[in-house]
Amino acid sequence: QINGSVKFIAEYVSRLSSILYIKHLSFHSCKLKVANLAIIFEDVNFINVQLSDHSSNILNIMFLNISWFQESNILALNEPNIQFLSSDYLHFTIITANFSGAYVKLNSKYFSINFEDINVVQVVPYHILFQVSEEFQNSLSFNVIKMSNVTIRTNNQSDSTSEGEHLKTGCHFSVANCKITLNNVSISGFNQAVYVSNQNFPKTNVMNLRLLIKQSLFTNNNSPSSGSGICVMLTFCRVIAAFIKFQNTKFINNTAVSHGGAVFLNVDACQVPFNVIIRNSTFSDNNALLSGGALFCGSNLFCSIESCSFESVNDKQRFQKNVKGCLIYSKSAIKIGDTTLTYKSQSVMQSANIIYIVRTRTANAIKKLDIKINCPVWQNFIYDQNYNFQDGLTKFLLSCSICREHFYFPTTEVIKVLYKPGNSAYVMKGSNIVRKSLECERCPHSGSCKKGQVYPNPGFWGYISTNGVQFTSCVPEYCCTGDEQAPCLQINSCASHRTGTMCGTCKRGYSLSILSTDCVKNEKCYQSWVWPVALISALSYMLWFSIRED
């Protein structure tokens, strides 16, 4: 075990410096400084350690199978415990590591960074977990950041950040010429899981950025601003070659107060459009207060969404009621294919627009639509569009809406929205083309329609057919009666623990009572008085039939 301050420094070295190999040691309450050499830590434990460079020109740092523990009272809130700054060349690798509290800050002109098989539990309230900054160079050469099989979570699941407090960020990349790859990465419990910006660079900055995220998970992040899962903010840049791609990635239960509950992409000030590809990904129960509950695409982008699923369960009404696009909001050219949009409102009084697309700079805001729509039960689907032959489709609004009193919308067929350039968008209900919004229908006979829901009248049982909801009378005391014992809450509500077609059977665990239409618990069927009564009843029936035959 090593305690105290330690320096590992090699002077007068070239790029082919010697390697310092440290294995099977424990550093406790140390300040370690390294400079101008390659250093490998293998099977090493770090407890309350600060590791930094010392006027380095060349650094090659590698951690193999290490453990890092940091107590919350050892360092100041903004003080990194691993820090390498202003080196000319930085090669930084962590393979197989467990962190309990970490703040890694890296800054270099040219770098190659690799994180693999890492588990982080953020018990120390640092604002940023991994921070990588790039010293701006007028060069088209790529710096590289790779993260594979990395899990990052915080033990502080607070819903918001206090006033005056900085955002807590999982990974902050301040880069311009860089290729960032996140593969099988899981980040949860931060204000912003991943934040990518070029705000530290001059306004003449050349952007050559590639961001690829695949097979990853972003969940339970909560931002007081925008983009709690992924936030990309790029300003004043001349784009040479850039793209953003999400593939086979899940965004679950992420919330932002402003825009883009899960993903916020804003490159408005860049001169050339970015390409954004989102493929085979899932967005579930993400929320934002103003726009883009799941996804916000700012202007100057071309967003392509293929084979994705968007779902919103509205249990946070303040985030859903007036939001523009509770699933998708776009100010850019957009293409959506083979994608399912599901809006599930917990409140029958809640309507919402689920896609909100407007044209800003680019003509023909929508390149393609092939969307399957799932609105809440009995809610109508409506859409609004602006189309002209010069600019194409310039505005598109798609909503789930509650029908007026005494009307309902039968959701018996698949609803799809289709659009190709050169035509206006149209709706398909099943195999039928409907070129205008679908209409609500009058409430079915023997039923009532209130506040967007359909209820049976007492003594009736309902089912869904190709013609909508149908009600039929059933055996007295089998179906709902409308009182507290058997309320009519659904079209097929039953009474007395009954279920099935026309409420003709008892629920599991219940059996038919001999002397009434009630269903009783199976345990009561084995009580001592049941069998004598059953025997007497059987003999009575036999006697009655024999007399009748005579």
Helices and strands as residue ranges (DSSP letters): E 2-9, E 19-23, E 26-35, E 37-42, E 45-47, E 50-53, E 58-69, E 82-100, E 104-122, E 128-134, E 143-154, E 169-174, E 177-188, E 192-197, E 205-214, E 217-219, E 222-223, E 230-233, E 237-239, E 243-247, E 250-252, E 255-256, E 263-266, E 274-279, E 282-284, E 287-288, E 295-297, E 301-306, E 309-314, G 317-319, E 328-330, E 333-345, E 352-358, E 366-374, E 380-388, E 392-401, E 407-408, E 415-419, E 426-429, E 432-434, E 441-442, E 447-450, E 453-456, E 460-465, E 468-473, E 498-499, G 501-503, E 505-506, E 510-512, E 519-521, G 522-526, H 530-549
